[in-house]
Every structure is written in structure tokens, then in C-alpha cells.
């Protein structure tokens, strides 16, 4: 009889081991937010691995928002603690994200169009409140996640289509994941807020085509995240 305990063991990817060693180095060296990591070449030499493996490890830290990679300027910690998400969870999120983004574009473009046709003064007030809230979050150095959620929820309410609203509720968790992923991109919160104003203009002017086009452009921006450019199976 076969035993599940003796199933083939998954071999940890080399870059996963590099990530763990970098994490240990940060703790042992007492490094904190704003501190610079050693150069990729130095890390590769000290760990006895290729630069490609180090590069993959840095990407894993980068897509989790734990480091900031400055072009030509090295890699800097954004936090004193490298609270790592398991790579397999990261891989699963990367696999799921394109489907979520396609679903969002299909539904929310239509919701924006319907909102432009059906919005009331109360709906416009709710949208303005959400825009104001997101702007305040960004001014306070936050990513605007709650303001973003309120804005898109107000559009769904203004569209007055209970079935579409039910669909949105059914994937709320995945939408929240895509929202967090997008708003963690450098410079993205302000850009998203600007795009929200354009969507609001289309809705407030009762222009379904303009509202739908602005929403489509916005969601194409939401889809541009570092995670999707990462190939988890690329190995040195």
C-alpha cells in the first residue's frame, strides 16, 4: 500500500533558500527600513550561488513590498522585518490574478456605464466622499486602499443591477487582493486617484461611454503589477 508520507519531496527552489539567507542576514546585522542590502554580486559570492538566483530572490522580496529596487542605486529595505509570504502562496496569487483582473474589467466597465445612466445625487455624493477619503489617505502617506474600495462600491451601488452587484460580492476577496497588489506599486495611489476623478467625471456628466472608457483605462493600469512580470519557475 502506498503511503502519502513517502511521496516525492518538493525540492526548494534555490532562490527560496537565498531569500531565507537574506532574511537571516538582515536580522543578524540589525538592519532596518531605509538600509541598503549588499550588491547582488557580493551576495552571490558570499552565498556561493549565481547572480541569477540572487536576482530572483530580490524580485520575490520586491513583489512583496519588502525591498525597493532603485535603478542603478541598489536595493533598500522598506521594513525592519522581512515578514515573508510563503513563495507557494505568492505563486498561487500570481496564477489567480489575471483571471480576477479580466473579471473586474468585464463587470466594472459595464457598472461604470450603468452608473452614468442611473446615478442619483446621493450616488454622486457617495462617490465624492470616497474620492475625498482616498485623497486624505494618500496625503497621510497611506496607499488609499479603503478609499479605493469605497469608490468602486459606490459605482456598483449607482449602477442598480442586483445581479452584477451579487457577482461583485462573490469575488470581493479576490478584488481586494488585486486592489492591494496594485496600490502597493510605487506611485500608483496618486495615479489611481487621478483615474478615479476621470471615471467620476463621466458618471457625473451622465456620459456612459466616457465613464466606461475611463474605467477600462483604469483597470488596465490596475493590471500592471510587478508580480505578473515575475516567473516563479525561472531558476538559475
N, C-alpha and C positions, 0 to 999 in steps of 0.2 A: 504494500500500500504506500502511495506517495505521501510525503509529509510536506506541508506548506513551509515548515521551518527550514527545510533544506532546498528551498527554491534558489535559483541563481542570485547571488548578491549583486546589487547595483554598484558599479564602480563609481566612486565620487569623481566628478569632473575635476581635472587638475586645477582649473581656475577657482572652483569652490574651495579647495584647500588653500589657495593663495588668499582668498577673501578672509578666511578664518585666521591666517597668519598675520595679515594686515591688522585685523581686529585686535589680536593679542598684542601686536606691536604698539598700537595706539594706547591701549590700557597700560602696558608696562612703561611706556615713555611719558605717560601723563599728558598726552596731547589733548587739545580741546578745540572748540569751534574757532575757525579762522587760521588754525595752524596748518602748515604745509607738509604733505607727505613727501618722502624721498622720491626722487625721479624714478620713472619706470625702469630705466637702465640699471640704476642702483638696486632697486627692489629685485629685479630679475637675477642680478649677480649674487645678492645676499641669500636669496631663496633657492638658487640653483635651478631656475626654470627659465623658459623662453620669455622674451618680452611680449609675445602674443598672449601668453597665459596671464601675465600681469595686466595687459591692456584689457582683456576680458573681465578680469576681477574688478578693475576700476570702473568699467561700464556697469557691472552689477551694482556697485556702490552708488554710482551716478544715477541710475534709473530709480533707485530707492530714495534719492534726495539726500544721501548721507555725505556726499562729497560734491564739490563744484570743480569742474574741469575748465580751467581758463586757457583759451587758445594761446599757446606759446608761453604760458605763465605757470604751468604746473597744476597740481591737484591739491585742493584745500578742503579741510574738514568743515562741515556745516553744523556738526554736533559733537559734543564731548563723548557721547556714547554711540557706538555703531550698533544700534538695535536692528539686527538683520532679519529681514523676512526670509524664510527658507527659500532656496532657489527654486524648488519644485512648485511652490505657491506662486512665485514670480512667473515661472514658465506657464503655469495654468492661466494666470491673468493675461499673459501675452496672447495665449491661444484664444481666449474668450473675447478679448477687447474688440477685434474687428467686427464680429457679429453684433455686439452691443452698439457700436457706432453706426453700423448700417441700419439697425432697427430705429435708432434715435433719429437719423436723417429722414427715414421714411415717414415716421409718425410726427415728428416735431415740425417738419416743414409744412405738413398739412394743418397741424394745430395752429401755427402762426397765421396761415392763410384764413382759417376759420375765425380766429380771434379778431382779425382785421375786419371781418364782416359782421361779427356779433358782439363785439365788446361794448360794455356799458361804462358809464362814468366811474362806477365802483371798481370795475376791472382796471381802468386806466390809473386810478388812484393806487390800487394794489401793485401795479407794475412800477409806478413811480416810487412807491415806498421801498420796493425791492431794490431798485437801482440806487436809491439813496443809502440803503443799508449796505449794499456791496461796496459802494464808494467809501463809506466810513470804515469798513473792514480793511480795505486796501490802504487807506490813509494811516491806519493803526499798524501797518506792517503785516497784516494777515493776508490770506490768499483769496478771500471773498467767497468761500465755499457756501456759507449759509445764504448770502445774498443771491448767489447764482441759483441755488435750489429754489428760493422764493420766487425769483423772476420766471423761471421755467414753469413752476407750479401755477403761477398767475396766468400764464399763457394758456395752459391746459384748461384752467377754470373758465377763461374767457371764450374758449372755443365751443363750449357747451355741447360736447359729444361724449355721453357717458361711457360708450364702448371704448373710444380711444383713451379716455381717462383711466378706464379699468386696465387697458393694456399697459399704460404708463406705470400704474401702481404695481402691476405684476412684475415689472423689471426695475423697480425703484432701486433695489440694492445694486444691480449692475450699472445703472445710470450714475448712482452715487460714486461708484468705483471709477467710472470714466471721468466724472467731474473732478475728483481728487487728483487723478493722474494728470489731467490737462492743466489744472490750476497750479500744479507743482512745477510746471515748466518755467524757466526763467523769463520774466517779462510778460507772462501770459495773463495774470489777473487784470492788468490795465487794458490789455488788448481785448480781452473778453468783455470787459465793461463797455469799451467803445463800441464793440459789435452789438451789445445789448441795446445801446441807445439807438442804433440804426434799426434794429428789429422793432423797438418801441415806436420809432417814427412811422414806420409802415403801418403798424397796428393803429396808432392814434389818428393817422390820417385816413383810416379806412381803406387802405390800399393793399388788397390781398397779395397781388403779385410782388410788390416791393417787400412786404413782410416775409413772404415765403423765400424770396431770393436772399434776403439778409440772413434769415435763419439757416439757409443752406450753406452760405459762406461761413457763418459762424461755426457750424458743426464740422465743416471741412477743416477749420482751424483746430477745433477740439481734438480732431483725429490725428493731428501732428504731435505725437509724443515720442520721446526718446525710446521708450520701452519697445515700440513697434519696429525700431531700426536695429534692435538687438537680436542676434541669432544665438539662442542658448546652446545650440549644438556645435557651434564653431569651437573647435579645440586645437590647441597647438600640436 
